[in-house]
């Protein structure tokens, strides 16, 4: 099997914070994209084949920590879709490298701002590694485990190169919260160990955390959900989706995940994509009317599960 073939990577490590230490001193940014760009600039032949060979050569050399994660993405699984995306990525490689150079400073600044928001508003600090990548697949950001079982999240520059600063801020707030969930809410980011119920709480409350920490976008649920059309489309099927989520609560993500959390159209359901994000978010919003947001965002899975189930039963 051939793993996903084209990643250029920058890596950020977030080290433990001390409340007395200067915030800017806590983040150690280790850039692994620059060596890739250096190799690109030294190419003597600028052809599709040359770009493809460069990607193949650098993938695991630059990111051995991601090898287990990448092995899940095989050509046999993605078939023609993978080939199409790969060809597009190779052709756009010069533009993507230019975009990275333009976005790097903006992303670094946002990381510091978001870390400060979590620390100052929720009294939450980080002790995790944080990876940023540019990759073939279409996900913009995702949490995962490295080969040495460190919790991490990845930001895909290939997807987010057109994102506004507001979109980037929401995405980073969302993914940072997944790191917190893994530690404080006992929600493991490793999908094979999670049920649909775990994923519903993980995603819905990460969206809610973004809305709490970025209130300047209040009223724009589409931005928090990272899909501007979702809230309107979702309302039509809310009760049906909520009932299905209750029935599938303990089902493994591998069997039911695509119904609720994938960005593509569901072939055998009329529901909008990513409807699980909306359900979880609206439930967290409702719970915040009686439970202070700071407390709500610190509660673990065992505390949240019965509350969320009760709200699912109320959907009309």
C-alpha positions as CSV (number, residue, x, y, z in Angstrom):
1,X,0.0,0.0,0.0
2,X,1.1,3.5,-0.7
3,X,0.4,6.2,2.0
4,X,-0.8,9.7,1.3
5,X,2.0,11.0,-0.8
6,X,2.2,14.8,-0.5
7,X,2.8,16.6,2.7
8,X,4.9,19.6,3.5
9,X,4.9,20.3,7.2
10,X,5.5,22.9,9.8
11,X,5.5,21.8,13.4
12,X,4.7,23.7,16.5
13,X,5.3,22.4,20.0
14,X,3.3,24.0,22.8
15,X,5.2,23.5,26.1
16,X,3.6,23.7,29.6
17,X,2.6,27.2,30.6
18,X,3.4,28.8,33.9
19,X,1.0,31.5,35.0
20,X,3.9,33.7,36.0
21,X,6.0,33.3,32.9
22,X,5.7,35.6,29.8
23,X,3.2,34.1,27.4
24,X,5.3,34.6,24.3
25,X,8.1,32.5,25.8
26,X,6.0,29.4,26.1
27,X,5.6,28.4,22.4
28,X,8.5,26.7,20.6
29,X,7.8,26.9,16.9
30,X,9.7,24.2,14.9
31,X,9.3,24.8,11.2
32,X,9.6,21.7,9.0
33,X,8.2,23.3,5.9
34,X,11.2,25.5,5.3
35,X,13.5,22.5,4.4
36,X,10.9,21.4,1.9
37,X,10.8,24.9,0.4
38,X,14.6,24.9,0.2
39,X,14.5,21.7,-1.7
40,X,11.9,23.1,-4.0
41,X,13.9,26.2,-4.7
42,X,16.9,24.1,-5.7
43,X,15.0,22.1,-8.3
44,X,16.6,22.3,-11.7
45,X,13.5,21.0,-13.5
46,X,10.0,22.5,-12.9
47,X,7.7,19.9,-14.2
48,X,4.8,18.0,-12.7
49,X,7.0,14.9,-12.4
50,X,9.7,16.8,-10.7
51,X,7.2,18.2,-8.1
52,X,5.7,14.8,-7.6
53,X,9.2,13.3,-6.9
54,X,9.9,16.1,-4.5
55,X,6.8,15.4,-2.5
56,X,7.4,11.6,-2.5
57,X,11.0,12.1,-1.3
58,X,10.2,14.5,1.5
59,X,7.0,13.1,3.0
60,X,8.3,10.9,5.8
61,X,11.7,12.4,6.0
62,X,10.2,15.6,7.3
63,X,7.5,14.1,9.4
64,X,8.3,10.7,10.8
65,X,6.0,11.3,13.8
66,X,3.0,11.3,11.4
67,X,3.8,8.0,9.7
68,X,1.2,5.9,11.5
69,X,-1.4,8.6,10.9
70,X,-0.6,8.9,7.2
71,X,-0.6,5.2,6.7
72,X,-4.4,5.3,7.1
73,X,-4.7,7.2,3.9
74,X,-4.0,4.8,1.1
75,X,-4.5,5.0,-2.6
76,X,-6.8,2.0,-2.5
77,X,-9.1,3.8,-0.1
78,X,-9.2,7.1,-2.0
79,X,-8.9,5.6,-5.5
80,X,-9.7,8.1,-8.2
81,X,-10.4,10.9,-5.8
82,X,-6.9,10.7,-4.4
83,X,-5.4,10.7,-7.8
84,X,-7.4,13.8,-8.8
85,X,-6.4,15.7,-5.7
86,X,-2.8,14.6,-5.9
87,X,-2.5,15.9,-9.5
88,X,-4.1,19.2,-8.5
89,X,-1.8,19.5,-5.6
90,X,1.3,18.9,-7.6
91,X,0.2,21.4,-10.2
92,X,-0.5,24.1,-7.6
93,X,2.7,23.4,-5.6
94,X,4.4,26.8,-6.4
95,X,1.3,28.7,-5.5
96,X,0.9,26.8,-2.2
97,X,4.5,27.5,-1.2
98,X,4.0,31.2,-1.8
99,X,0.7,31.1,0.2
100,X,2.5,29.5,3.1
101,X,5.1,32.3,3.2
102,X,2.2,34.8,3.3
103,X,0.2,33.0,5.9
104,X,3.0,31.9,8.3
105,X,3.2,35.2,10.3
106,X,-0.5,35.5,10.5
107,X,-0.9,32.0,11.9
108,X,1.9,32.4,14.4
109,X,0.3,35.6,15.7
110,X,-3.1,33.9,16.0
111,X,-1.6,31.0,18.0
112,X,-0.3,33.4,20.6
113,X,-3.6,35.3,20.7
114,X,-5.6,32.1,21.1
115,X,-3.3,30.7,23.8
116,X,-3.8,34.0,25.7
117,X,-7.6,33.8,25.3
118,X,-7.7,30.3,26.8
119,X,-5.4,31.3,29.6
120,X,-7.0,34.6,30.5
121,X,-10.7,33.8,30.0
122,X,-10.9,30.1,30.9
123,X,-7.8,29.7,33.0
124,X,-6.7,26.8,30.7
125,X,-3.2,26.3,29.6
126,X,-1.6,23.8,27.2
127,X,1.0,21.0,27.6
128,X,0.5,19.4,24.2
129,X,2.4,19.3,20.9
130,X,0.7,21.1,18.1
131,X,1.4,20.3,14.4
132,X,0.6,22.3,11.4
133,X,0.7,20.6,8.0
134,X,-0.2,21.0,4.3
135,X,-1.6,17.7,3.0
136,X,-3.5,16.0,0.3
137,X,-6.8,15.3,2.0
138,X,-9.5,18.0,2.2
139,X,-9.9,18.4,6.0
140,X,-8.8,21.8,7.2
141,X,-7.9,20.9,10.8
142,X,-8.1,17.7,12.9
143,X,-6.9,16.3,16.2
144,X,-4.8,13.1,16.2
145,X,-2.2,11.1,18.1
146,X,1.5,11.1,17.0
147,X,3.4,7.8,16.8
148,X,4.6,8.3,20.3
149,X,1.1,8.9,21.6
150,X,1.3,12.7,22.0
151,X,-2.0,14.5,21.4
152,X,-1.7,16.9,18.5
153,X,-3.8,18.8,16.0
154,X,-3.0,19.6,12.4
155,X,-3.9,22.6,10.3
156,X,-3.9,21.9,6.6
157,X,-2.5,24.9,4.6
158,X,-3.6,23.3,1.4
159,X,-7.2,23.8,2.4
160,X,-7.0,27.0,4.5
161,X,-5.0,29.1,2.1
162,X,-8.2,31.0,1.1
163,X,-9.4,31.4,4.7
164,X,-9.9,34.8,6.1
165,X,-8.4,35.8,9.5
166,X,-11.7,35.2,11.1
167,X,-12.0,31.7,9.7
168,X,-8.5,30.9,10.8
169,X,-9.2,32.2,14.3
170,X,-12.3,30.0,14.6
171,X,-10.5,26.9,13.3
172,X,-7.6,27.3,15.6
173,X,-9.8,27.9,18.6
174,X,-11.8,24.8,17.7
175,X,-8.7,22.5,17.3
176,X,-7.0,23.9,20.4
177,X,-10.1,22.9,22.4
178,X,-9.8,19.3,21.2
179,X,-6.4,19.2,23.0
180,X,-8.1,20.4,26.2
181,X,-10.9,17.8,25.8
182,X,-8.4,15.0,25.6
183,X,-7.0,16.0,29.0
184,X,-9.9,17.5,31.0
185,X,-13.0,16.0,29.4
186,X,-11.7,12.5,29.0
187,X,-12.5,12.5,25.3
188,X,-9.7,10.6,23.5
189,X,-9.0,12.0,20.1
190,X,-8.1,8.5,18.8
191,X,-11.2,7.7,16.7
192,X,-11.0,3.9,17.1
193,X,-11.7,4.3,20.8
194,X,-14.5,6.8,20.5
195,X,-18.3,6.4,20.0
196,X,-20.6,8.7,18.1
197,X,-21.6,10.1,21.5
198,X,-18.0,11.0,22.3
199,X,-17.6,12.6,18.9
200,X,-20.9,14.6,19.3
201,X,-19.7,16.1,22.6
202,X,-16.1,16.6,21.3
203,X,-17.2,18.5,18.2
204,X,-20.2,20.4,19.5
205,X,-18.4,21.7,22.6
206,X,-15.3,22.7,20.5
207,X,-17.6,24.8,18.3
208,X,-19.2,26.3,21.5
209,X,-15.8,27.1,22.9
210,X,-15.0,29.0,19.8
211,X,-18.2,31.1,20.2
212,X,-17.3,31.9,23.8
213,X,-13.8,33.0,23.1
214,X,-14.6,34.8,19.9
215,X,-17.9,36.7,20.8
216,X,-17.2,39.3,18.1
217,X,-18.8,36.9,15.6
218,X,-22.0,36.4,17.6
219,X,-25.0,35.7,15.4
220,X,-22.8,34.1,12.7
221,X,-23.3,30.5,13.6
222,X,-22.1,29.5,10.1
223,X,-18.7,30.9,10.9
224,X,-18.4,29.0,14.2
225,X,-19.6,25.8,12.4
226,X,-17.2,26.6,9.5
227,X,-20.0,26.1,7.0
228,X,-22.2,29.1,6.4
229,X,-25.1,27.2,4.9
230,X,-25.4,24.5,7.6
231,X,-27.6,26.2,10.3
232,X,-30.5,26.9,7.8
233,X,-30.3,23.5,6.2
234,X,-30.0,21.7,9.5
235,X,-33.2,23.0,11.1
236,X,-35.4,21.1,8.7
237,X,-34.0,17.7,9.9
238,X,-33.1,18.6,13.5
239,X,-35.5,16.2,15.2
240,X,-34.7,13.3,12.8
241,X,-30.9,13.8,13.3
242,X,-31.3,14.0,17.1
243,X,-33.3,10.8,17.3
244,X,-30.7,9.1,15.1
245,X,-27.8,10.3,17.3
246,X,-29.5,8.9,20.4
247,X,-29.9,5.5,18.6
248,X,-26.3,5.6,17.5
249,X,-24.8,7.0,20.7
250,X,-22.7,3.9,21.4
251,X,-21.9,3.0,17.8
252,X,-18.2,3.1,16.8
253,X,-17.3,6.2,14.8
254,X,-15.9,3.9,12.0
255,X,-19.5,2.7,11.3
256,X,-21.6,5.9,11.6
257,X,-19.2,8.9,11.6
258,X,-20.1,9.8,7.9
259,X,-23.7,10.4,8.8
260,X,-22.9,13.2,11.2
261,X,-19.4,14.6,10.9
262,X,-18.2,14.4,7.3
263,X,-18.1,17.4,5.0
264,X,-19.4,15.5,1.9
265,X,-23.1,14.9,1.0
266,X,-24.7,11.9,2.7
267,X,-25.8,9.6,-0.1
268,X,-28.6,7.7,1.8
269,X,-29.8,10.6,4.1
270,X,-31.3,14.0,3.3
271,X,-29.4,15.6,6.2
272,X,-26.8,18.3,5.5
273,X,-23.1,17.4,6.0
274,X,-21.6,18.0,9.4
275,X,-25.0,18.1,11.1
276,X,-23.4,16.5,14.3
277,X,-21.4,19.7,14.8
278,X,-24.6,21.8,14.7
279,X,-26.5,19.5,17.1
280,X,-23.7,19.5,19.7
281,X,-23.2,23.2,19.4
282,X,-26.9,24.1,19.9
283,X,-27.1,21.8,22.9
284,X,-24.0,23.4,24.5
285,X,-25.6,26.8,23.9
286,X,-28.8,25.7,25.6
287,X,-26.9,24.2,28.5
288,X,-25.0,27.5,29.0
289,X,-28.3,29.2,29.9
290,X,-28.2,27.3,33.3
291,X,-24.6,26.3,33.6
292,X,-21.8,29.0,33.4
293,X,-19.8,28.6,30.2
294,X,-16.5,28.3,32.0
295,X,-17.9,25.5,34.1
296,X,-19.6,23.8,31.1
297,X,-16.3,23.8,29.2
298,X,-14.5,22.2,32.1
299,X,-16.9,19.3,32.6
300,X,-15.8,15.8,31.5
301,X,-17.6,13.3,29.3
302,X,-19.3,11.4,32.2
303,X,-20.8,14.7,33.4
304,X,-21.8,15.9,30.0
305,X,-23.3,12.7,28.5
306,X,-26.5,12.6,30.4
307,X,-27.1,16.3,29.9
308,X,-26.6,16.0,26.2
309,X,-28.8,13.0,25.9
310,X,-31.6,14.7,27.7
311,X,-31.4,17.7,25.4
312,X,-31.4,15.4,22.3
313,X,-34.8,14.0,23.5
314,X,-36.2,17.5,23.6
315,X,-35.5,18.3,19.9
316,X,-38.7,19.2,18.0
